[in-house]
Amino acid sequence: MRRPRATSAARSPAPARPREGVAPKPGSAPKSGSAPKSGSAASVDAFLAMLSAERGAAANTLDAYKRDLDDYAGFLATEGRDVLDVGTELIRAFLADLSARGLKTSSAARRLSAVKQLHKFLYGESYRTDDPTVALSGPKRGRPLPKVMQIGEVDRLLDTAAEGLDDAGRPLGERLRAARLSALLEALYGTGLRVSELVALPASAARVRDQMIVVRGKGGKERLVPMNARAKAAIARYMALREEAAAQDRGLGAPSPWLFPADSVSGHLTRQAFARDLKACAAAAGLSADKVSPHVLRHAFASHLLHNGADLRVVQQLLGHADISTTQIYTHVVDERLKSLVRDLHPLGDE
């Protein structure tokens, strides 16, 4: 018996012709859900998923990439293109648009870096047959010297934060809030943690007997950081007030896995709330609030260590920098110290 010929309706559909600049994954057809859908948004989502799964990128890092790439995708949309079919010249037009919008050189360079990484990913995963960013170079970034607070200014800030903590006449809620800020500032200046690392410290960091704390930094990498006696004392004072508050109001001092719990999505104090309290404290200390931030205190930690003779490699480890070149921004502090040593100790130094 002759087998009937297949009708056109029964035939397997031919693969769709790829768009210009796009190729299916080599060796197999794309599986459902494994490849980004057509369009910029899905491509960006796939890239961010890779950063999270394969590189362990933190939520803040992912948010920064998404903001930059959404801006890029928005520009392409106004030109009727997306990340799967854009060419080099249109990406150059995007860079020119950033300049026309008045973005700082550092911001434009960061945005181009995100765009280049996205297209490298799309090319590597065979969603495109080319990488249109290969020939592009970003604007040259002059690395500015970090703002450095003088030791006396830091002392004023810390003293102001600690004022009135032992005043039993103040409401407990005020004392608890003040003790939290004092603990945050002492810990920040005493350890040099990133603000995202500081506000997310676990409750176990309050163990006064421990000389070191385990910090989870960028990319989920862990490092040991020493905690000085002054910072531990400030944290112990804060924890004592937390326990006192818990005894009075179980809702206020409920057990939490975080050292600095708060009513937020993450469950701990946010970077923005801490920065706001820090600026208020700076103003009360007679310092310029615009020049004081958690990052400036981190710079002060590193600069003061180097000024007093710490090795650059040690500071790199304490700050959690993966590359020594990031820490080398502080070498101006070392240079000034060397000049001071020659001036003060060399027989001809003051001539």
N, C-alpha and C positions, 0 to 999 in steps of 0.2 A: 504494500500500500504506500503510495507516494505521500510524503509529508507535505502538508500545505505550506505555501510560502507565507512568511510573516508579513502582516500588513504594516503600513507605515505607522499605525497607532501603536503596534506592539514593539516597534524598534526602540532600542535604548536611545535616549536623546543625546545629541552630540554635545560635547562640552562647550560652554559659552566661550566665545572668542574673548581673550583677555584684553583689557583696556591697554592703551599705549603706556608702556612703562611698568606694567604689572604682569607678573607671571605666577602660575600656580606653584605650589610646593613641588620641588623636584622629586620624582619617584612615586608620587601618589597623589590622588585627588584630595583636595582639602576636606577634612572631616567636618561634620556639622558642629558649629560652635568653636572650632579650633582656629579659624582664620577670621581676621577682622572683616566685618561687613563693608560693603562699598561706602566710602565716605571717611571724612577726617575723624569724626567723633569716635567711631568704632576702632579706628586705627590707633588713636591716642589711648583708648581704653585698653587695647591689647598691649601696647607698650608699657603702660603703667602697671598692668598685671604682671608683666615680666619683671619689672623693677622690684615689685613687692615679693614675688615668689622666688626669683633667682638671686637677687642682690640684697634682699632683706631691707629695702629702703623704708625709712621711718615715715609715719603719716605726714609729718611736716614737710619732708622732702617730696613726697608724692603730691601734696597740695601745691607746692611751689612749681613742680613740673607741669601740673595740670593747668595752673594759671597761665604760664608762659605759652604752652602749646594751644590752649583755647584761644589765646590772643592771635597766635599764628594762624590757626584754622579759621578764625573769624575774618582775618584779612584775606585769606584765599577765597573764602566764600563770596566776598564782595567782588572778586574777580572771576567768579564762576568756575573756580577750580577747587581741588582738594589735595590732600597730601599724597594721594596715589598717582596723580598725573601732573603735578607741578614741576616746572623746569627751573633751572638755575637762575635765569634772568628774573623770574617772578620772585624768587627768594631774595635776590638782591634788591628788588623793589620793596620787599617787606622790611629789609634792613634800613633802607632809605626812609621808609615811613616811620620807623622807630625814631630815627634821628629828627625827622620833622616834628614828631610829637614831643620832642624835648627830653627823651629818656637819657639818663646818665650813661656814660660809656660802659660802666660796669654792668648796668642793667641790660643794655643791648647785647653785651658780650655773653651774659648769662643766658639770655633768650636764644641767641644763636647756638649756644652749646646744647640747649635742650632740643632745638630743631635738628641739629646734626646728629644727635644721639637717636632721635626718632627715626630719621631716614636711614641711619646705619642699621637699625633694628629691622626696618621694612625690607631693606636690601638683603640682609642676612637671612631673613625668614622667607625670602623669595616672593614677597608681596609686590616687589618692584624688581625690574631687571637692571636698575641703575641706582646710584646714589647721587642726587643732584647737588649735594652740599660738599662733595669732595674737594672742589676747587675753591671753596669759599674760606676766607680767613676773617676772623672777628676783629673788631676794633681793638687797638692796643690799649690795655688797661694799665695805667700807672697805679701801682699799689700804694695807697696813702698810708702814712704812719698812723698807728692806732692812737686814739686819744688816751692819755695816761693821767690818772689822778695822782696827785702827790700823796705821800704817806699821811701828812697832816690832814688832808681833805678826807681821806678814808677814815681816819680816827674820828673826825667830827661827825661823819655820817653814822658810824657805828655807835658812838656815844649818844647821838640824838635818838637813834632807834631804841636804845636801852633805857631812855629816861622814863621814870615813873612806873617801871615794871614792879617795883616793890611797894607801890602806894596802894595799901589795902582799901583806901577810900574810893578808888576808881572802880567802876562796874567791872565785873569779871569778864564780860564779853570784850570790853576795851582792852583789858590787860592781856587777854588771850590773843587778840589780834596784834597787839604791839609785840608780844613775845614771839609770835610767829614771824613777824617781819625781822626782828632782831636775829632769830635763828637762821632765817634765810640769808641775811646779809653776812653774818659771821661764817656760815657754811660756804657761801659763794666766794668771799674774799679768802677764806682759808683753804679752799680746794681748787678754785679755778674752773669749776664745772660749767658746762654749757647750761643756759637757763632751762632748756628742755629737759636736761638730765637732773637738774636741781629740783624742779617742782614735781618730778616723777620719782623721787627717791622713795624706796619702800620703807615701811615702818621699822624694819629691822635695822635701819641706819641709826636709830635712836639708841642702840645699845652702847652705853658709854664705855664699857670695858673694851670694846673693839678699837684697835688702833687704825684699822683700815676699813674702808667701805668698798663694796663692789658696785661699780657704776656701769650701767648698760648704755653705751654711746651710740654713735651713728652706725647704721647697718647691723645693729644688734650686737656689736662687739663689746665685750666686757673688759674692764681694767680695774686694778686696785688703786685706790687713791687714799693717802693718809688724811686723817681728820685731826686737827690740832685740839689742844685742851680747851681753848677759849670757845671754839665752835661747839664742841661737845657739851660744854657747860650751858651755852645758850639753848641748845636743843633740849637738854635735860630740864631746864627751867620751863621751856615751852610745853614739854610733855607733862610736867607736873600740873600746869594750869589746865591742860587738856583733861587730865584725870579728875581734877577738881570740878571742871565744868560737867564732865560725864556724871559725876556723883549728884550734881544738882539737876541736870537735865539730860536724860539718857539720849534724847534726840540730838543734842548739841555735840556730845562727845562720844558718839557711837563708834565701836571698833571699826577700823578701816585698814586696808592693806597698805595705805599710803602714809608717808610721814606728814604730808601737808594736805589733808583731805579737804574737799570743797564740794559744793553743790554744782557740779559741772558734768558735762557729758563723759569726760574721762574719769571722774571721781576724785581728781586731785586739783590743786590750785592751778589756774591757767597762767601762762606766761604773761598775758596781757594784764591780768589782775595784779600780779607781782610787780610788773613794770610801773603800773599806776601808783601802787603804794610806795615804791622806791622813789619815784619822782616827788611825791608829796613829802617824803622824809628828807630828800635833798633840799627842797625849798625851805623846810623847817630848820635845816642845818646851815642855812645861808649860802648854799651852793647853787649854781645855775642848773635848774632842773633839766634844761635842754641838753646839757653836757654829761648827764649821769644816766646810765642805763645798766642793765645786768651785764651786757657785753663789755661795757667800759670797766666794770669791776673785775671781770675775767681778765681783761688786758692788764689791769693794775696788779693782779696776782702774778702774772707772768713777768711783767716788767720789773716789779720789786724784787722777785726772786733773782732775776738775771743781774740786776744792779748790785745785789749783795753776793754775787759770785757763783750762782747756780750754773750748772752746765746746760747748754742748749738742748742736748739730747734728753736730759732729765725733764726739762720743762716740756719738751715735745711729748714725752710719755704721760706726764701729768695732765696735759691739756687734751690728750686723746687724738693728736694729729697723726694721720696715717703717713704723711710725708713731711720730712724735715723742712722742705721748702716753705711750707705753710708757717712754720714756727720762725723761720728766718726773718719774718717781718719785724721781729723784736731785736734784730742785731744792732739797730741804732742805739739801743740801751747799752749793749756790750761795748760798742765803739766809744760811747761817752764815758763809760767806766774806765776803759783803757786809757783814754786821754787824761782822765782825772788822776789815774795812778802814775802816769809818766810825769804829769805836772807836779804832783805832790811828792813823789819819791825819787825822781831822777835829779842828780846834782845840778843839772842845767835846765831842769824842767820849767822853772819860773822866769827864765830869761827870754 
